[in-house]
Amino acid sequence: MLLALLMLYAFPIISFFTGIKSNTTLGFYISRMVLWMILLIIFIYNFVVEKGPFLLKEEKKYNALFYAKAVISLYLICILGNAFLNLLIHLTTLESTSDKLLQFSILFKNDYFLIIFTCFTAGVMEELLMRGYIQPRIEKIYNSPMAGVIVSSLLFGILHSTYGTIGQVVATSFIGFIFALFYKKYSNIKILIICHFMIDFISLMIMNSIDFKHLSVF
């Protein structure tokens, strides 16, 4: 919970003292750097306090064909599942498009370095923390594999609540759940990082290419 609070409110606190807003390119870069600093803090905590491996689950090795099949399968499951969930939420709640997402779509417009940096940050940082760090530790503490899956996926969804919509929380919780199940069975964080990057990158590139008025449909 402390980790989630730190990830949610570290940049707002910095913004409060510096006046830098997240809806500017500089503010967005700083917010991503804050996330890398949080990951570094957890690495230091693990080294100094826990004095054990950062990844409690030993990484399993697979061939290139398995990587390709796993990434494509995870991508399709997440995208199709999210499409269904978002449609259901839109029909039942008439939820509008996130204002924050609209602001970010302007920031990302034709800024390909920002897009790549954002996707790389999300893929590496979120997977190492949510699946690599939190999930196996929750499993160990409560002696329950499903506790790790559920808690990590819910935290993953909560971390996206700053977008201000139910759809963002539900969709990312769903992705977190699918990723957590995969990590529980196959113990490979690299596949999840690649897939996470691909989901964000393709989504942002599509968002970058469509007109703002069609963003709510996307």
C-alpha positions as CSV (number, residue, x, y, z in Angstrom):
1,M,0.0,0.0,0.0
2,L,2.9,2.4,0.8
3,L,4.4,1.6,-2.6
4,A,1.1,2.3,-4.3
5,L,0.7,5.6,-2.5
6,L,4.2,6.6,-3.4
7,M,3.6,5.8,-7.1
8,L,0.3,7.7,-7.1
9,Y,1.3,10.8,-5.2
10,A,5.1,11.3,-5.6
11,F,4.7,13.5,-8.6
12,P,1.7,15.5,-7.3
13,I,3.8,16.4,-4.3
14,I,6.7,17.4,-6.5
15,S,4.3,19.4,-8.6
16,F,2.9,21.2,-5.5
17,F,6.4,22.5,-4.5
18,T,7.7,23.2,-8.0
19,G,4.6,24.3,-9.9
20,I,5.4,21.9,-12.8
21,K,2.2,20.4,-14.2
22,S,1.9,16.8,-15.4
23,N,0.0,18.0,-18.6
24,T,3.2,19.5,-20.0
25,T,6.0,17.6,-21.8
26,L,8.5,18.5,-19.1
27,G,6.1,17.4,-16.3
28,F,5.4,14.1,-18.0
29,Y,9.1,13.4,-18.4
30,I,9.7,14.2,-14.7
31,S,6.8,12.0,-13.7
32,R,8.3,9.1,-15.6
33,M,11.7,9.8,-14.0
34,V,10.0,9.7,-10.6
35,L,8.8,6.2,-11.3
36,W,12.3,5.1,-12.2
37,M,13.5,6.6,-8.9
38,I,10.8,4.6,-7.0
39,L,12.0,1.4,-8.7
40,L,15.6,2.3,-7.6
41,I,14.4,2.8,-4.0
42,I,12.8,-0.6,-4.0
43,F,16.0,-2.2,-5.4
44,I,17.9,-0.5,-2.6
45,Y,15.4,-1.6,0.0
46,N,15.6,-5.2,-1.3
47,F,19.4,-5.1,-1.2
48,V,19.7,-3.5,2.3
49,V,16.7,-4.7,4.2
50,E,15.5,-7.9,2.5
51,K,19.0,-9.1,1.6
52,G,17.6,-11.5,-1.0
53,P,16.9,-11.8,-4.7
54,F,14.7,-9.1,-6.2
55,L,12.7,-11.7,-8.2
56,L,11.7,-14.4,-5.7
57,K,10.6,-16.6,-8.6
58,E,13.4,-18.0,-10.7
59,E,13.2,-16.9,-14.3
60,K,12.4,-19.8,-16.6
61,K,14.0,-19.9,-20.1
62,Y,12.0,-20.4,-23.2
63,N,12.8,-20.5,-27.0
64,A,12.1,-17.6,-29.4
65,L,9.0,-19.4,-30.7
66,F,7.4,-19.6,-27.2
67,Y,8.2,-15.8,-26.7
68,A,6.5,-14.9,-30.0
69,K,3.4,-17.1,-29.2
70,A,3.2,-15.9,-25.6
71,V,3.4,-12.2,-26.5
72,I,0.9,-12.4,-29.3
73,S,-1.5,-14.5,-27.3
74,L,-1.3,-12.1,-24.2
75,Y,-1.7,-9.1,-26.5
76,L,-4.9,-10.4,-28.2
77,I,-6.4,-11.6,-24.9
78,C,-5.8,-8.2,-23.3
79,I,-7.0,-6.1,-26.2
80,L,-10.1,-8.1,-26.9
81,G,-10.9,-8.4,-23.2
82,N,-10.5,-4.6,-22.7
83,A,-12.6,-3.9,-25.8
84,F,-15.5,-5.9,-24.3
85,L,-15.1,-4.5,-20.8
86,N,-14.9,-0.9,-22.1
87,L,-17.9,-1.4,-24.3
88,L,-19.9,-2.8,-21.4
89,I,-18.9,0.1,-19.1
90,H,-19.7,2.6,-21.8
91,L,-23.2,1.1,-22.4
92,T,-24.0,0.8,-18.7
93,T,-22.5,4.1,-17.3
94,L,-22.2,6.3,-20.4
95,E,-18.8,7.2,-19.1
96,S,-17.0,10.0,-21.0
97,T,-13.5,10.0,-22.3
98,S,-10.8,10.8,-19.6
99,D,-9.8,14.5,-19.7
100,K,-6.3,13.4,-18.7
101,L,-6.1,11.0,-21.7
102,L,-7.2,13.8,-24.0
103,Q,-4.4,16.0,-22.5
104,F,-1.8,13.3,-22.9
105,S,-2.9,12.6,-26.5
106,I,-1.9,16.2,-27.3
107,L,1.5,15.8,-25.6
108,F,2.2,12.5,-27.5
109,K,1.2,14.0,-30.9
110,N,4.2,13.2,-33.1
111,D,6.6,13.1,-30.2
112,Y,7.9,9.6,-30.9
113,F,10.7,9.7,-28.3
114,L,8.2,10.5,-25.6
115,I,6.0,7.6,-26.8
116,I,8.9,5.1,-26.7
117,F,10.2,6.4,-23.4
118,T,6.7,6.2,-21.8
119,C,6.1,2.7,-23.1
120,F,9.5,1.5,-22.0
121,T,9.1,3.0,-18.5
122,A,5.7,1.4,-18.1
123,G,6.7,-2.0,-19.4
124,V,9.9,-2.3,-17.3
125,M,8.9,-0.5,-14.1
126,E,5.4,-1.7,-13.7
127,E,6.1,-5.3,-14.5
128,L,9.2,-5.5,-12.2
129,L,7.2,-4.0,-9.3
130,M,3.7,-5.4,-9.8
131,R,4.5,-8.9,-11.0
132,G,8.2,-9.4,-10.2
133,Y,8.3,-7.8,-6.8
134,I,4.8,-7.6,-5.2
135,Q,3.1,-10.7,-6.5
136,P,5.5,-13.4,-5.2
137,R,5.9,-11.7,-1.9
138,I,2.1,-11.6,-1.3
139,E,2.0,-15.3,-2.2
140,K,4.7,-16.0,0.3
141,I,3.3,-13.9,3.1
142,Y,-0.2,-15.4,2.9
143,N,0.8,-18.7,1.5
144,S,-1.7,-18.3,-1.3
145,P,-0.8,-18.0,-5.0
146,M,-4.2,-16.5,-5.8
147,A,-3.7,-13.8,-3.1
148,G,-0.6,-12.6,-5.1
149,V,-2.5,-12.6,-8.4
150,I,-5.5,-10.7,-7.0
151,V,-3.6,-8.1,-4.9
152,S,-1.1,-7.3,-7.7
153,S,-3.8,-7.0,-10.3
154,L,-6.0,-4.7,-8.1
155,L,-3.0,-2.5,-7.2
156,F,-2.2,-2.3,-10.9
157,G,-5.7,-1.1,-11.6
158,I,-5.6,1.4,-8.7
159,L,-2.4,2.9,-10.0
160,H,-4.3,3.9,-13.2
161,S,-7.1,5.5,-11.3
162,T,-5.5,8.9,-11.9
163,Y,-7.0,8.9,-15.4
164,G,-10.3,9.5,-13.6
165,T,-12.5,6.8,-15.3
166,I,-13.9,3.5,-14.2
167,G,-12.8,2.0,-17.6
168,Q,-9.1,2.7,-17.0
169,V,-9.2,1.0,-13.6
170,V,-11.2,-2.0,-14.8
171,A,-9.2,-2.5,-18.0
172,T,-5.8,-2.3,-16.3
173,S,-7.0,-4.6,-13.5
174,F,-8.0,-7.1,-16.2
175,I,-4.6,-6.8,-17.8
176,G,-2.9,-7.2,-14.4
177,F,-4.9,-10.3,-13.7
178,I,-4.0,-11.9,-17.0
179,F,-0.3,-11.0,-16.6
180,A,-0.3,-12.2,-13.0
181,L,-1.8,-15.6,-14.0
182,F,0.9,-15.9,-16.8
183,Y,3.7,-15.0,-14.4
184,K,2.4,-17.5,-11.8
185,K,2.4,-20.3,-14.4
186,Y,5.4,-19.5,-16.6
187,S,7.7,-17.4,-14.3
188,N,9.1,-15.1,-17.1
189,I,9.0,-11.4,-16.5
190,K,10.7,-10.5,-19.8
191,I,7.8,-11.8,-21.8
192,L,5.4,-9.6,-19.8
193,I,7.7,-6.5,-20.2
194,I,7.7,-7.0,-24.0
195,C,4.0,-7.5,-24.1
196,H,3.3,-4.5,-21.8
197,F,5.5,-2.4,-24.0
198,M,3.7,-3.6,-27.2
199,I,0.2,-2.9,-25.8
200,D,1.1,0.6,-24.8
201,F,3.2,1.4,-27.9
202,I,0.6,0.2,-30.4
203,S,-2.2,2.0,-28.5
204,L,-0.2,5.3,-28.3
205,M,0.7,5.1,-32.0
206,I,-2.9,4.5,-33.0
207,M,-3.9,7.4,-30.7
208,N,-1.2,9.5,-32.3
209,S,-2.6,8.8,-35.8
210,I,-6.4,9.4,-35.2
211,D,-8.3,12.6,-34.9
212,F,-9.1,13.8,-31.3
213,K,-12.8,13.6,-32.0
214,H,-12.6,9.9,-32.5
215,L,-10.6,9.3,-29.3
216,S,-13.6,8.3,-27.2
217,V,-14.4,5.5,-29.7
218,F,-10.8,4.3,-29.6
